[in-house]
């Protein structure tokens, strides 16, 4: 294994069998693992009998620890960055570390692997030839502006949302985009209770009014001309 290198390693978003052989090998061979959630990472490592050092790296400490981590790598170590689930940097920490490594001419290798929005997009039945990823919408400042932008977006849009806010978001989208805009909501991708609900915004609002939203949710929103 090449030293002085940062590996970006996707981890399963649900079913542990989704991890790749290569990801397991990298996690075994690096000098240390940077983890967004050490409890989740410890569970994963134990499952695959991987014994390695873990350092906490998340959005609350990344600015304080990033320079120290870069120095560790420059001194001849290699590291793997993992998020709680899925691919780091996709609505998860990692951008700052990668930027610093590039500035210090440290080699970076990103492994392909799990990310929740791709299966959700495909399962939606909405157009996949052109799409945009919004991640989490603004909670307050800029939220109204974002809805106005989405009103005229012709591409399929991917949005991450919590079960506590999904109904409110769907109602707001219906207000700005119209109740007949097509959409889907996928939850618990790759887990035991995986489910995708498809229909108009009106249909989805009715569904989640009757059925309490649970689990991790991905909202796929059809473009401006995508109506029933």
Order of alpha helices (4+ residues) and beta strands (2+ residues): beta-alpha-beta-alpha-beta-alpha-beta-alpha-beta-alpha-beta-alpha-beta-alpha-beta-beta-alpha-beta
